[in-house]
C-alpha cells in the first residue's frame, strides 16, 4: 500500500508538471527557424510578392493581415490577421480556399528559387530552412546543414544566382516547377509547370522565347524597384505551417 501511495503521488506530481510546462510553452511566441542566420533580410519581403500587406485581408476574418501571422501553402505565405484566425483556418482549409486564392492572386510572384545555394542543383521542396524573412530551399538535407554554418554574407552571396524571374510556365501560364526545365540559346534556362509543357516548348521554342524573356525583364525590373524603396522592418512570425506541395519560393 505504501508503494502504491508513493506511485500515485509521483503520478500526480508528473501530471502537474507537464500541465504547467505545456501552459508555459503556449505563452511563448513561436520563433521562425534559423531566424538568427541573417537579420539583414528586411529590405526584401520574404516571399517574392509585388505588394505589401496594406490592401490584403485575412481569408478567415476579412480584416487586414499582419506579417506576424502566416502559414506556408505550396511554398508561399498565406497571411492572417491573428493566431486565432490561423487556428480556425487549420480546422477546415477548404472552407477558406477562395479567400486564400484571392490573397495570393493579389500578391504577384516576382521570382522563384530554383537552385540549391550549396550544391547548385534543383531544390527539394521538403528540404528548407527559415530565415528571418525568407524560406530557403536546398537540394538535399546535408546541404542545409552546411548552409547553417555559413556567415550571413556567405549566405547572401550564395543565394544571388539561385532565383529565376520567370515565374509562370510559357505554355499554360501556371506557376513553374524548379525541377522541370530545359536549356535554350546556349545558356538560357526555361522553366515549366509540367513535362508536357516542356515537350511542347522543345518542339517550337521560338514561339515562346520572347514571352519568357519579357516576363523575366518585367519581373526583375519590378523586383529591383521594390528593393530600392524604403526598407521594411523585420516581422516576427508567431505561427508557421508546413509546406503542402510543390514549392514556389518567394521573398517577402
N, C-alpha and C positions, 0 to 999 in steps of 0.2 A: 504493500500500500504506500509506503514511503517513497519507493522508486516511482510509482505511478503518479503521486502528487508532484514529485520533482519534475517528471516528464511533462505534465500539464502546465506546470509553472514556466518551464523553458519554452514550450509552445506558445504560451500567452505572450511572453516577452518577445519572441521572434515575430509574432503577428503584429504586435505593437510597433516594433522597429521597422518592419517592412512597410507598414501603413504610413509611418512618419516619413520614411525615405522616399516613397512614391510621391507623397504630398509635397515634399521639399523639391523633388525634381520637377514637378508640374509647375512650380513657381518660377523656375529658372527659364529665361528665354533661350530658345534653341539657337545655336551659332552655326553659320554656314561652314561646311567642311573646307579645310585648308584656307580659311579666311586670312590667316596670318602670312600667307605666302607673298601677297602683293597688295598693299593698301593704296597704291597709286593708280588703280584702275578706275577711279571715279570719273575720269574725263570721258570715258566711253560707257554707254549703258551696257549692262551685262548681256543683253540679247540684242541682236543686230536690227532692232526696230527703228523706224524713222520718226516715231513720235514718242513723247514722254507720257506722263500719266494724267495730264491736265484734263483731257476730254474722255478718259477711259472710265467705264463704270464696272462695278463688281457684278459678275454674272449671277450671283446669289441675291444680293441686297439691292442692286440697282444704284448704289451710292458710289461716289468717287473712290478709286482704288488707292492703295498705298504700296510703295516699293517694298515695304517691310513684310507684306503677306503674299506669298505665292506658292504655287506648286509647278512642277515641270510636267508638261504634256508633249510627248514626241520631241523632246529637246528644247521646247520653247516655254518661257514662263507665262503662266496664267496668273494675273494679278487679282487680288481680292481686297475688300475693304477692312476686314478684321479676321482674326484667327477663328472666331466662331463661324464666319462665312466659309472658311476652308473646311471646317469640320462638317458643316451642312452639305457642302459640295461632295465630300468623300462618301457620304451616305448614299447618294444617288447621282453620280456624274452625268448620266444620260438626261436627267431632268434639266440640267443647266447647259446642255451641249450647245444650244442655239446661242446663248449668251457668250459662251466661251469662243465659239467660232466668230461671232461678231467682233469680239475684242481683238482676236488675233488678226482678223482681216483689216482692222483699223490700224494695226501696227505693221507697216510694210517691212518685210525682211530684206535687209540690205546685203548681208554677207553670210556665208556658211562655212564652218570649219570642216575641211575635207581631209586634212593630213594630220598625223600624229606629230607633235612638236619634237619628239625624241627620235623616232625611227624614220619619219618622213613617209610612212606607209598610210593607207586609208584607215580612218578611225573605226573603232568598235564602239557602238552606242552604249554598251554595258560597262565600258571602262572609262571612268572620268573622275575628276577632282573639282570641287567647288572652291573657287577663289572668292575674294571679297565681293565682286560684282560680275563674275563670269564663271561659266562651267566649261572646263577644258577637257577635251576627249583625247583618248590615246588608242594606239593600235593594239597593245597588249598590256596586261597589268604590271609587268616588270618595268615597262616604260614609265608608268605612273610613279612607281617607287623611285626611279631615277630622277624624275621631274621634281619631286618634292625636295630633293637635296639641293637643287639649284637656287641661286640667288634670284631676287625679283628681276634684276636686269637681264640675267641669262634667260629667264622665262619669257620676258617680253620680246627679246631678240629672236628666240626660237619660234614664237607664235606668228611673227610677221608674215611669213610665207605659207602659213597653214590654212588660209582662208580663200574662198572663191567668192567673187562678187556676182557670179552667175548663180542665182538662187532658184530659178524656175527652169523646168525642162522646156526646150525649144519646140518640142512636139506637142505635148499635152498641157503645157502651162501649169504643171503641178510642181510641188517642191522637189528638188533634186535629192538623190541619194548619193552620198560621197563614194560609195562602192561601185557605182555604175557610171563609167566614163570611157572616153577614148581620146586619142591624140589627133590633132589636125594641124595643117600648116606648119609642120616642123616645130614642135614645142608648145603649141597651144592645147589646152585641155577643155573638152566639152563634157558637161555632166547631164545626167538624165534621171528620170524618175523610175525607169524600169529597163530591162534588157530589150524589150520590143521597140522602145523609142530609140535606143542606141542603134539598133539594126536599121531602123528607118533613116536615121541620120547618116549612117555609113554608106547607104545606097545613094543619097543625094545631099552630100554635105554642104554644097554651095547654096542650097535652098534655105539653110538655117544659120549659116555662119554670121551673116550680117545681123540677124536678130540677137544672137548670143553676144556679139561684140557691143552692140548698142545697149543691151541690158547691163553688161559689165561696166561700161563707161558711165551710164546714168547712176547706177548704184554706188560706184566708187566716188563719184563727184558729190553725191548727197551725203555719203558717209564722212568724207573729209570736211565738208561744210559743217556738219554737226559737231565733229571733233573740235573745230575751231571756235565753236560757240562757248558760252560761259560754262566752266566746269561745274559738274553736279556734285553734291555732297554724297558720300557713300551711304548706302542704306543697309541696315541690319535686317537680315531675314529672320523672321520668327517662326516660319514654317516652310518646309520644303517637301516636295513629293519626289517619287522615283520616276525615272524615265519610263514611258509607257509605249514604246515602239520605235520606229525609225527616227533617227536623230537629225534635227536641223539645228546645228548650234547657232546661237545668236549672241549678240553682245549688247547687253542692256546697261 
